[in-house]
Amino acid sequence: YLDDHGPPPQKVLPFPSQVVYNRVGKCGSRTVVLLLRILSEKHGFNLVTSDIHNKTRLTKNEQMELIKNISTAEQPYLFTRHVHFLNFSRFGGDQPVYINIIRDPVNRFLSNYFFRRFGDWRGEQNHMIRTPSMRQEERYLDINVCILENYPECSNPRLFYIIPYFCGQHPRCREPGEWALERAKLNVNENFLLVGILEELEDVLLLLERFLPHYFKDVLSIYKNPEHRKLGNLTVTVKKTVPSPEAIQVLYQRMRYEYEFYYYVKEQFHLLKRKFGLKSHIRKPRPRPEFFIPSPLETEEPIDDEEDDEKWLEDIYKR
């Protein structure tokens, strides 16, 4: 039969066909994964997820095993898991395209603090399943006491959380300092197609659709659909309270490297937005963030931009 008709045509893969979303905890990743499940069915790519949510640091053998499993997935694939950056090329694999989203570090920490204790609107008892061994006095520990009395959960190295997702698996990536910060910045520049800002999620989705249309085409219309918004609202953490200004200032001091990284990523993200014709509302930095005041996720009309952004995309893919 093959002699008569020739071999079946090869499947033409989009480029890139290997994408990794090593999602940072409490940075909107559940919202994005909900979208990805819909998009994978709509566009026919292979969404590879992991049931492991609490193991971000891997031994060398665990790295090799995970990279092997990811690399053998049917392409085009998008793999997602809470895991610190993996260097595929170190183990002889093809380096995938990385994407990620981060948010204001103090807001991320506070969201995680209350989520571990009280869950979200999907069910008041979820937190009991997630943290069954947490003692009642710990569960109801006042956030100000935790911060100002220097409880382990509210001090370093626990607060050094976002940077290791971009720095990688090296032990020094978990030590708050310049080395991990600079390595994280380098990886953002060399290995990540896009690192977005949760506070500007609609613009993140617009850029993902532009950069990776075979994965994210129509993502914004799905995100804005009222039915999807209902699902997204169920993942909002409950029982949040605002720390005192004194406690917030202490957090700022302890998370100075996290903030230096956050503002670096935010600046790069705004540069991308301008390159692709999206206006940014850049205001002077405040002395501290406005906690838990929802900001509208609106996207301005595109501005005129004569740069050849398709050429820029080609250069990114070649890195």
Solvent accessible surface area in square Angstrom, and as a share of the most:
residue,aa,sasa,rsa
1,Y,192,0.73
2,L,106,0.53
3,D,148,0.76
4,D,119,0.62
5,H,129,0.58
6,G,28,0.27
7,P,111,0.70
8,P,101,0.64
9,P,129,0.81
10,Q,166,0.74
11,K,131,0.55
12,V,139,0.80
13,L,73,0.36
14,P,40,0.25
15,F,141,0.59
16,P,7,0.04
17,S,14,0.09
18,Q,33,0.15
19,V,0,0.00
20,V,2,0.01
21,Y,4,0.01
22,N,1,0.00
23,R,16,0.06
24,V,1,0.01
25,G,10,0.09
26,K,31,0.13
27,C,1,0.01
28,G,19,0.18
29,S,6,0.04
30,R,61,0.22
31,T,21,0.12
32,V,2,0.01
33,V,7,0.04
34,L,41,0.20
35,L,1,0.00
36,L,0,0.00
37,R,127,0.46
38,I,71,0.36
39,L,0,0.00
40,S,16,0.10
41,E,151,0.68
42,K,110,0.47
43,H,56,0.25
44,G,60,0.57
45,F,13,0.05
46,N,48,0.25
47,L,36,0.18
48,V,38,0.22
49,T,63,0.37
50,S,20,0.13
51,D,136,0.70
52,I,79,0.40
53,H,109,0.49
54,N,144,0.74
55,K,78,0.33
56,T,26,0.15
57,R,131,0.48
58,L,18,0.09
59,T,82,0.47
60,K,118,0.50
61,N,114,0.58
62,E,61,0.27
63,Q,11,0.05
64,M,90,0.40
65,E,97,0.44
66,L,22,0.11
67,I,7,0.04
68,K,130,0.55
69,N,83,0.43
70,I,3,0.01
71,S,39,0.25
72,T,105,0.61
73,A,20,0.16
74,E,119,0.54
75,Q,51,0.23
76,P,13,0.08
77,Y,1,0.00
78,L,0,0.00
79,F,8,0.03
80,T,0,0.00
81,R,13,0.05
82,H,25,0.11
83,V,1,0.01
84,H,8,0.04
85,F,8,0.03
86,L,1,0.01
87,N,62,0.32
88,F,0,0.00
89,S,68,0.44
90,R,141,0.51
91,F,51,0.21
92,G,74,0.71
93,G,21,0.21
94,D,102,0.53
95,Q,61,0.27
96,P,7,0.04
97,V,25,0.14
98,Y,1,0.00
99,I,5,0.03
100,N,2,0.01
101,I,5,0.03
102,I,0,0.00
103,R,39,0.14
104,D,13,0.07
105,P,0,0.00
106,V,0,0.00
107,N,21,0.11
108,R,9,0.03
109,F,8,0.03
110,L,0,0.00
111,S,4,0.03
112,N,41,0.21
113,Y,2,0.01
114,F,10,0.04
115,F,19,0.08
116,R,74,0.27
117,R,1,0.01
118,F,16,0.07
119,G,0,0.00
120,D,0,0.00
121,W,153,0.54
122,R,113,0.41
123,G,25,0.24
124,E,75,0.34
125,Q,119,0.53
126,N,39,0.20
127,H,16,0.07
128,M,81,0.36
129,I,139,0.71
130,R,99,0.36
131,T,16,0.09
132,P,96,0.61
133,S,104,0.67
134,M,17,0.08
135,R,147,0.54
136,Q,110,0.49
137,E,114,0.51
138,E,54,0.24
139,R,3,0.01
140,Y,132,0.50
141,L,31,0.15
142,D,73,0.38
143,I,5,0.03
144,N,39,0.20
145,V,51,0.29
146,C,0,0.00
147,I,0,0.00
148,L,74,0.37
149,E,113,0.51
150,N,89,0.46
151,Y,84,0.32
152,P,90,0.57
153,E,27,0.12
154,C,0,0.00
155,S,14,0.09
156,N,60,0.31
157,P,89,0.56
158,R,145,0.53
159,L,2,0.01
160,F,12,0.05
161,Y,61,0.23
162,I,1,0.01
163,I,0,0.00
164,P,3,0.02
165,Y,1,0.00
166,F,0,0.00
167,C,0,0.00
168,G,3,0.02
169,Q,22,0.10
170,H,74,0.33
171,P,83,0.52
172,R,109,0.40
173,C,0,0.00
174,R,68,0.25
175,E,99,0.44
176,P,51,0.32
177,G,15,0.14
178,E,96,0.43
179,W,84,0.30
180,A,1,0.01
181,L,0,0.00
182,E,87,0.39
183,R,91,0.33
184,A,0,0.00
185,K,32,0.13
186,L,95,0.47
187,N,16,0.08
188,V,14,0.08
189,N,60,0.31
190,E,94,0.42
191,N,34,0.17
192,F,6,0.03
193,L,8,0.04
194,L,4,0.02
195,V,11,0.06
196,G,0,0.00
197,I,0,0.00
198,L,33,0.16
199,E,63,0.28
200,E,35,0.16
201,L,6,0.03
202,E,11,0.05
203,D,8,0.04
204,V,1,0.00
205,L,0,0.00
206,L,50,0.25
207,L,3,0.01
208,L,4,0.02
209,E,43,0.19
210,R,97,0.36
211,F,2,0.01
212,L,0,0.00
213,P,65,0.41
214,H,46,0.21
215,Y,0,0.00
216,F,1,0.00
217,K,106,0.45
218,D,50,0.26
219,V,0,0.00
220,L,25,0.12
221,S,74,0.47
222,I,26,0.13
223,Y,14,0.05
224,K,107,0.45
225,N,68,0.35
226,P,95,0.60
227,E,112,0.50
228,H,9,0.04
229,R,91,0.33
230,K,124,0.52
231,L,88,0.44
232,G,16,0.16
233,N,92,0.47
234,L,76,0.38
235,T,20,0.12
236,V,76,0.43
237,T,10,0.06
238,V,4,0.02
239,K,111,0.47
240,K,63,0.26
241,T,75,0.44
242,V,86,0.50
243,P,4,0.03
244,S,38,0.25
245,P,74,0.46
246,E,113,0.51
247,A,0,0.00
248,I,3,0.02
249,Q,70,0.31
250,V,34,0.19
251,L,0,0.00
252,Y,39,0.15
253,Q,122,0.54
254,R,52,0.19
255,M,5,0.02
256,R,144,0.53
257,Y,41,0.16
258,E,2,0.01
259,Y,11,0.04
260,E,77,0.34
261,F,1,0.00
262,Y,7,0.03
263,Y,101,0.38
264,Y,46,0.18
265,V,1,0.01
266,K,58,0.24
267,E,101,0.45
268,Q,60,0.27
269,F,1,0.01
270,H,12,0.05
271,L,82,0.41
272,L,24,0.12
273,K,4,0.02
274,R,103,0.37
275,K,46,0.19
276,F,20,0.08
277,G,3,0.03
278,L,13,0.07
279,K,98,0.41
280,S,25,0.16
281,H,129,0.58
282,I,108,0.55
283,R,168,0.61
284,K,183,0.78
285,P,114,0.72
286,R,106,0.39
287,P,116,0.73
288,R,96,0.35
289,P,21,0.13
290,E,89,0.40
291,F,17,0.07
292,F,68,0.29
293,I,110,0.56
294,P,126,0.79
295,S,66,0.43
296,P,106,0.67
297,L,52,0.26
298,E,130,0.58
299,T,44,0.25
300,E,63,0.28
301,E,136,0.61
302,P,96,0.60
303,I,66,0.34
304,D,145,0.75
305,D,57,0.30
306,E,177,0.79
307,E,103,0.46
308,D,97,0.50
309,D,23,0.12
310,E,90,0.40
311,K,104,0.44
312,W,55,0.19
313,L,13,0.06
314,E,89,0.40
315,D,61,0.31
316,I,20,0.10
317,Y,41,0.16
318,K,157,0.67
319,R,149,0.55
